[in-house]
């Protein structure tokens, strides 16, 4: 089988290829590629890329990291922000760094992180004003950032710095995705507002991280936070300052945008699916019995975990990822030359109707007894040696947050509002306008809206 027989995705435009489809309507475009072939060719401006579509092809990419190394347009652009952090570093660098960072995510640290998460969630919920519309998406991103910041820096990051990071990270995430999809370096150097904001946001993050690292070293204290682990090694095992910066930036982005988007989606989906909402509320009432959520409750929050899993199936934050081929090889029987960019999409895999019947439907009960194929196709945190290092912490944060919210409030969508997926570096619901009603005062019949628009 030769490269010319590789099927090409439909709808390519002159010069731009499939870039405009990935920019303007990426989700229906990706869903439409299922069944065309195990591997499909895409054209992104002057470049070509291969999208691994079948389970076998995606598994090969994920489990052969020497041949399919981190790289491609996403990670080339991500390096503008996170350098050689865990999410973007090559195979050899990743092996060394992961060994050094892994202790920060050991199982014996999860209980401590859970206590921190619970405190941040309680503080967030105490600030909600019943009966007043607010943007749940913004609230969840701010909460996720505070959890990430406190986990990373302990008590060293002051509130003004937290506010600066809250404003900077969405600008950075959008800028990275724009640079991945739109070809032409000159476009991103033009002195236009979007490019200026991107540069300013990067400068803000560099300043916050550098100032906090200096303050940490002046204090000389081990605060049992991630920064203490990263900065606390000596000798040949030590991370350099630039490596610490890259890891901090990686973890702040990974600990803010993806979990913030995931929490927003879960709360939105439960608020618009009353039977699932009631089932979750009954569970959290029985398990929590009015108490703040803690790590001891996690094994019993089964329905909450199913709702979280199903939301991440429908709307995985990391929806499109890339790899760079390091040697001439084959992918699902197709020859692939060294230097080729290979893409894979958790979103596309999560919406394969052969594995997930009626794939656009929110159905937490899919996860009561999932098939081996469904388990294998679920990739919100990736798989293989590059699987997200903080996956268990992220799940802990998601389950605890949703349980706490559902125990305290009914979230009612603002009438006539519309929620639609916004596919950039992370898959976001955008603005999610809600009214928080204390459970004891909530109405038995929810008002109408919002609509979820699935493009």
N, C-alpha and C positions, 0 to 999 in steps of 0.2 A: 504494500500500500504506500503510495507516495504522497507528498505534501499537497499536490494539486487536488487530490480526492477529498481533502479535508473540507467538510461543509462550512460555508460562510453564513454568518448571521444575515438575515434579510434587512433591507432598508438603508444600506450605506449611502451616504451623500458624497458628491465629489469633494475632494480635498479633506473634508472633515471626517469622512467615514462614518463610524457609529458614535462619535463623540457627542453629537447633539442628542441622540437618543439616551445616552447614559447621563447627560446633564439634565434634560427636560422631562423624560419619562422612563427612568431607569428600571422601575419595578415591573411594569407590564412588559417591558422589553426583555428583562431577564426571565420572567415567567414564560414568555413565548418561546424561549430557546430550549426548554425541556422537550426532549423527544426528537430534536433535529439531529443530534449525534452525541456520541460520548464526549467528543471534543469539538468545539466550534471556533472558527476563526473570526476575530473582530479586527476592525481597522480603526485606529485612534490617530487621526491625522495621518502623518507619513509613516507611522509605525503600525505593525501588525502585532496582535496578541492572540493567544489561544485561551479560550475559556473551557476549563474542565467542568463538564455538566453531569456525568454519570457518577454514581457512588464509587465505582471502582477507580475512575480517573481522579476524583477528588481525594480518595484515600491514598492513592499512589503519591500525589503531590504532598500530602500532609505527612506521610510516613517515610519519605525518602528525602530528608532535608539536605543531604549532601548534593544531590542532583538538582533539587528544587529549593534553592536557598532564598532567604529573604531578599527581596529586590523587586524591580518593576516600578511602574510610575507611582504607586501609592507610597512605597517605602522610600523611594528616592526623594519624594516630597516631604515625607514624614521626617527625614533626616534634617530638613531645614529647621525643625523644631526640637526633636528629641535626640539628634546626633546618632550615636551608636548605643542607645539604650536597648533594653531587652527586646522591645517590639520590632526594632529595625536593624539590629546588628547581624553580621554574617555568622555563618555556622560556628567557626572557631571562636570568635569573640563572644558569641552567645553562650557557648559551653562554659567558658571561664566565668563570665559574669553571673550566669544563673547559679553556679555553685556558691558565689559570694552573697547573692541576694536571697537565695532560698530560705535561710534561717529566719528571715523576717516574716515568712508565710508558713512557718511550721505549724502543725496541728495544735501543739501545746500553747500557741499564742492566740488561737481563735477566741477563746473565752474572754481574754483581755480585750480584744478588739470588739467582741460582742457587747461588753459593758460600755465601751466608748460609743458604739453605735446607738445603744439604747438611750444613753444620756443625750446625744445629739438629736435623736428622734423626739424625745420628750420635750426638749427645748423648742424644737420646730413646731410641734403640735400646740404647745402652750401659746404660741404667737398667732395662731389662726383665729380670725374673728368670724364667729358664726353668723351666717346670713349675708356675708359680703362676698361678691365675686372676686376670685383671685386666680392667678395663673399657676396651676398645679405643676406644669412643666418647669417654670422658673423656680418654684419652691423646692422641687425635687433635685434640680441641679445644684441649688445653693446648699441643700442638705448633703448631697453626695460630696460636694467640694469640702464642706466642713468635716465630714467623716474622713475624707482622704487627707486633708491638711492636718487634722489632729493625729491621725495614724502616722503620718509621715514626720511631723514636726513636734508632736506632743503639744505642750502649751506655749511653744515658742513663737507661733505665728499670730500676730496681732490682728484685730478685726479689720483695720484699714487695709492690711495686706490681703486678707481674705477677700474683701470687697474688690480689690484690684484684680485678683485672680479670677473671680466670678465674672468680671466684665471681659477679661482678656481671652479666656479659653474658648468661648464660642467663636470669636473672631478668628482665632488660630485654626480651629477645626474646619471652618468654612473655607479659609484660605488654602489649607492643605488640599482639600478635595478639588477646589477650583484649579489648582496647579497640577493635579493629577490628570484631570479630564481634558482641560483646554490646552492644546499644543501651542508651542511658541514661547520661548523664554522672554522675548521682548515684551509680550503682553503683560507679564507680571512685573516688569521693571518700569512700566509707564507711571508717571506721577499722578495717578488717579486716587480717589478717596479710598477705594477698597484696598489698594496696595499699601497706602500710607497707614491705614488702620492695622493691617497685618504686621507691618514692621514695628509699629508702636506697641502692639500686643506682645510681640516677641521680646522687645526691649523690657517691657514691664515684667515678664516672667523671669528673664535673666536677672533683673535687679532683685526681685523678691527672693529667688533661690540663693543668690550670692550673699545677700544681707543676712538671711537666716542661717546659712552655713557658717558665716563668720561669727554670728552671735552664739551659735552652738559651741564653736571651738573656744570662744572666750569663756563660756560658762564652765567648760570642762566636766559637765555632768552627763551621765548616762540616764536618759529619761525613758528607757525601754520603748522608744519609738523607732521607726524605720531608719531615720537619719542617724541615730546613734549606732545602729548596726552597720550602715554603709560607711560611716566616717570613723568607726571605732577599731578597724583592723590596722595592723602594723606590718611592715616588711613587704615581702614579695606578694602577699595576698591582698595588700591594700588596693582600694580603688583610688585612682587619681581624682583630683578635684573636677576635671572635665567629665570623667566618668560618673562621678556622684551627681553632677548637674544633669547629665543625660538620664540617669535612672530616676531622679526626682521628677524631672519633666515628664518622663514616660509614665510614671505612676500617678502623677496628678491628672494627666489627661485620661489615662486608662481608668482612674478611679472617680472621674467626674462625669464626663460626657456619656459613656456607655451605661453606667448604673443609673444616672439621672434620667436618661431616656427610657430605660427599661422600667423604672419605677413609675414614670409618667404613663407609659403604655398600660401597665397592669391596672393602675387606679382608674384610668379612662375605660378600659374594657370591662372591669367589674361594675363601674357606675352605669354602663349602658347594657349590661346583661344581668337583669334582676335576679334570675334564679341562681346564677353562679355567685352573685353578691350575697344573697341570703345564706347559701351553703357555707361561704367563707365566714360570714358573721357568726353563724351558729358555732362553727369550729372555734373561732378565736374567743367567743364568750365562754365556751366550755374549758378551753385550755388556759386562758389567761385569768379568767374569773376576776376581771377588774384590775389586775396587777400590771405593772410595766413589763414589757416583753424582755426576756433574757435568754441566754444560751440554753438553759435547761428546757425551755419550751420548744426548741427547734424540732426535735424528733416527732412531736405530736401535731405540728402544723402541716399536716399532709395536704389538705385542700389548698392551703395558701401556696405551698410549693408547686402544686400542679398548675395553679393559675399563673404563677411566675414563669414556669416552664413553657406553658402554652403561649403566653405573651411574647416570650423570646423566640418561640418558633415563628409566630406571625411576623414579628418585627425585630429581628436580631440587630442589635446596635452595629456590630461589625458585619455589614451586609455584603461587602465586596472587598476581596483581598488579592494580593499579587505575590508572585514568586519570580525569581530569575533563574534560568537554566544554566548550570555551571559547566556542563559537558554535553556533548552530543549523546542523545539518549532516545528513548521512545516513551510516549504517553498514550496508554490505551491502544497500543499497536501503531500509532502514528509517529514517524520520525520527527524529532524536535531538536533543532540545532542549538548549540551553545550560544547564550546571549538572548535567547527568546524569552519574552515575557509571558508567563502563564498566570491566568486569573482563575479564581474560583469564588463562588457566591453562596454563603450560607443561606441567604434569602432564597435563591433559586432552588437549593436542595430542600429547604423547608416547605416549599410549595409544590413539590412533585406530587401530583394527584394519585400516582400509583402507590405512594407510601403514605400520604396523608389525604384520605378522601375528603372532598369538599374543603380544600386547603385554605380558603379565605375565611372560613368560619372559626370563631373563637370557641374552643371546646376543651376545657381543662380535663374532661374525663378521658381524652385520648391517652392520658398518662397514667390511668389506673393500672393497665397491664399492657404496656407498649410492646410492639413487635421488635425483634432484633433489628429489622431494617429501619424502623423509626428511631431506635436508639442510636444507630450508626449515622443516620442522616442528620441528627440534631447536633449543630455545630456552633452554638452561640459563643463558646470560648475557644473554638478551634479544636485541634487534636494533635497527637504526636508530641514530640519533644518541644514544640513551640506553643503548646497549649498555654493559655493565659495563666501566669504564675499565681494570680490572685483570684482564681475562679471560686474557691470555697469561701473566701472572704466576701466576694461579691454576692454569692447566693445567700450568705448569712445576712448581709445588709438588706437585700431585696426582701427576703422573707420576713425579717424583723420589722422593717418599715411598713410593709403592707399589712401585717398583723396589727401593728400599733394603730395605724390609721383606721382600719376596719373595726377595731374594738371601740374606737372613740367617736367616729363620725360616719355619717352617710354623705358621700360626695354626690352632689346633684349638678349635672351639666348646665351651664348657663344657656338659657333658651335661645334657639336659633344659631348657636355657635356651630362651627364645622371643624372637625379634626381630620387632618390628612397627613400621610407620611411625608416627611421632608428628608430626602436621601442626599446627604452630603458625606462627610467623613464618618458620621454616625447616623443611624436611622432614627430620626426624631419625630415626635408628633407635633412639633411646633408649639403654638399656644394651646393650652388645654384649660379653658375657662370653666371654673367650677364654683359651686357654693357649698360650703361645709356646714352640715346640719348635725348638731349633737344627736347621738343615737336616741336618747330618751325623748327628744322633741321632734324626731323626724316623721315625715308623713308616710302613710302606708302605701300611697300611690305616687310614684315618681313623676315629675313633669316630663314633657317631651324634650328631645334633643340631648346632645348634639348629634349630628350625623357624622359617621366615620366615612370619609371619602377614600376609596381604594382605587388609585389611578390604574 
